[in-house]
Every structure is written in C-alpha cells, then in structure tokens.
C-alpha cells in the first residue's frame, strides 16, 4: 500500500513538472505564486524582527560542551 502511494506521488510530481515545463500559463502561475509566498514570508520575518527588537531583552545563548 505504501509502495503504491509513493509511486503515485512520484508519478504525480513528474507529471506536474512536465505540465509546468510545457505550459506557459502554468509556468507563469507557479512563478506568481512563488513571488506571493516569498513576499508573505518576508513580511512575517520583518514582523518577528520588530517584535524581538521591541522586547529590549537579549536571550542568553546556550553554551555547549565540546
């Protein structure tokens, strides 16, 4: 059962890659979606950086023994 699932996932990924490689509309949709995701990630990271700067406290680093 797991073997068939893995084969299906692999074939689906290959089919999707071939579709995107041969279709201009699909390729542009993927690029647009990637750009939107990257923009949202950048916004989230900026918010977290501002929040951590606003705390005013630095967290002590953990020291490990070598």
WOWOMO-V728132 format. One line per field, one symbol per residue. ss: DSSP state (H for helix, E for strand, L for the rest). psi: psi as a letter, one per 30 degrees, with the letter a starting at -180 (. if undefined). burial: # if it has 9 or more other ideal C-beta (glycine too) atoms within 8 Angstrom, else .. A space follows every 50 residues. Layout:
BEGIN
ss->???
psi->???
burial->???
END
This chain:
BEGIN
ss->LHHHHHHHHHHHHHHHHHHHHHLHHHHHHHHHHHHHHHHHHHHHHHHHHH HHHHHLLLLLLLLLLL
psi->eeeeeeeeeeeeeeeeeeeeffkeeeeeeeeeeeeeeeeeeeeeeeeeee eeefefkkkkkkkkk.
burial->..................##.....##..#.................... ................
END
